[in-house]
Amino acid sequence: MRNRYLERLYARRAELESKLELHIARYCFGDEEVDDGTEVDLQNRIDEVTDEIAALEKHHDF
């Protein structure tokens, strides 16, 4: 059960990182509309998932 949950967390983090990369790329190509706090929100969500992954890995040897 925990392995599946951890796998889902890894997948979720990868998804969020991809969205962040796309967001940054759009900003670099001059889309001013993207400077709306999305980058900070995505980074915060990535940090939360990363913290949860670290906590699970610390308490269980995966």
Short mmCIF file of the C-alpha atoms (twelve columns), coordinates in Angstrom:
data_MODEL
# 
_entry.id   MODEL 
# 
loop_
_atom_site.group_PDB 
_atom_site.id 
_atom_site.type_symbol 
_atom_site.label_atom_id 
_atom_site.label_alt_id 
_atom_site.label_comp_id 
_atom_site.label_asym_id 
_atom_site.label_seq_id 
_atom_site.Cartn_x 
_atom_site.Cartn_y 
_atom_site.Cartn_z 
_atom_site.pdbx_PDB_model_num 
ATOM 1  C CA . MET A 1  0.000  0.000  0.000   1 
ATOM 2  C CA . ARG A 2  2.676  2.520  0.989   1 
ATOM 3  C CA . ASN A 3  4.730  1.703  -2.111  1 
ATOM 4  C CA . ARG A 4  1.756  2.575  -4.322  1 
ATOM 5  C CA . TYR A 5  1.168  5.784  -2.436  1 
ATOM 6  C CA . LEU A 6  4.848  6.695  -2.753  1 
ATOM 7  C CA . GLU A 7  4.737  5.914  -6.481  1 
ATOM 8  C CA . ARG A 8  1.728  8.211  -6.846  1 
ATOM 9  C CA . LEU A 9  3.609  10.959 -5.003  1 
ATOM 10 C CA . TYR A 10 6.586  10.581 -7.340  1 
ATOM 11 C CA . ALA A 11 4.248  10.753 -10.339 1 
ATOM 12 C CA . ARG A 12 2.462  13.800 -8.930  1 
ATOM 13 C CA . ARG A 13 5.759  15.579 -8.313  1 
ATOM 14 C CA . ALA A 14 6.904  14.828 -11.868 1 
ATOM 15 C CA . GLU A 15 3.609  16.181 -13.200 1 
ATOM 16 C CA . LEU A 16 3.954  19.378 -11.173 1 
ATOM 17 C CA . GLU A 17 7.573  19.807 -12.259 1 
ATOM 18 C CA . SER A 18 6.521  19.456 -15.905 1 
ATOM 19 C CA . LYS A 19 3.825  22.084 -15.442 1 
ATOM 20 C CA . LEU A 20 6.363  24.389 -13.798 1 
ATOM 21 C CA . GLU A 21 8.835  23.922 -16.658 1 
ATOM 22 C CA . LEU A 22 6.116  24.715 -19.195 1 
ATOM 23 C CA . HIS A 23 5.050  27.766 -17.216 1 
ATOM 24 C CA . ILE A 24 8.630  29.062 -17.063 1 
ATOM 25 C CA . ALA A 25 9.120  28.416 -20.781 1 
ATOM 26 C CA . ARG A 26 5.969  30.387 -21.608 1 
ATOM 27 C CA . TYR A 27 7.237  33.253 -19.482 1 
ATOM 28 C CA . CYS A 28 10.636 33.167 -21.221 1 
ATOM 29 C CA . PHE A 29 8.953  33.445 -24.604 1 
ATOM 30 C CA . GLY A 30 7.184  36.634 -23.632 1 
ATOM 31 C CA . ASP A 31 3.738  35.544 -22.491 1 
ATOM 32 C CA . GLU A 32 3.172  38.244 -19.867 1 
ATOM 33 C CA . GLU A 33 -0.093 36.620 -18.795 1 
ATOM 34 C CA . VAL A 34 1.789  33.858 -16.982 1 
ATOM 35 C CA . ASP A 35 3.155  36.119 -14.245 1 
ATOM 36 C CA . ASP A 36 0.138  35.464 -12.041 1 
ATOM 37 C CA . GLY A 37 1.595  33.584 -9.070  1 
ATOM 38 C CA . THR A 38 1.374  30.212 -10.789 1 
ATOM 39 C CA . GLU A 39 5.120  29.628 -10.579 1 
ATOM 40 C CA . VAL A 40 5.162  30.170 -6.821  1 
ATOM 41 C CA . ASP A 41 2.072  28.010 -6.344  1 
ATOM 42 C CA . LEU A 42 3.525  25.146 -8.371  1 
ATOM 43 C CA . GLN A 43 6.850  25.356 -6.546  1 
ATOM 44 C CA . ASN A 44 5.072  25.311 -3.174  1 
ATOM 45 C CA . ARG A 45 3.083  22.238 -4.207  1 
ATOM 46 C CA . ILE A 46 6.268  20.513 -5.417  1 
ATOM 47 C CA . ASP A 47 7.934  21.307 -2.088  1 
ATOM 48 C CA . GLU A 48 4.976  19.857 -0.158  1 
ATOM 49 C CA . VAL A 49 5.017  16.626 -2.165  1 
ATOM 50 C CA . THR A 50 8.804  16.387 -1.821  1 
ATOM 51 C CA . ASP A 51 8.524  16.819 1.949   1 
ATOM 52 C CA . GLU A 52 5.890  14.093 2.123   1 
ATOM 53 C CA . ILE A 53 8.067  11.762 0.045   1 
ATOM 54 C CA . ALA A 54 11.059 12.459 2.287   1 
ATOM 55 C CA . ALA A 55 9.023  11.742 5.417   1 
ATOM 56 C CA . LEU A 56 7.796  8.436  4.015   1 
ATOM 57 C CA . GLU A 57 11.268 7.416  2.869   1 
ATOM 58 C CA . LYS A 58 12.758 8.344  6.234   1 
ATOM 59 C CA . HIS A 59 10.338 6.156  8.165   1 
ATOM 60 C CA . HIS A 60 10.402 3.248  5.732   1 
ATOM 61 C CA . ASP A 61 13.268 1.768  3.799   1 
ATOM 62 C CA . PHE A 62 12.158 1.793  0.172   1 
# 
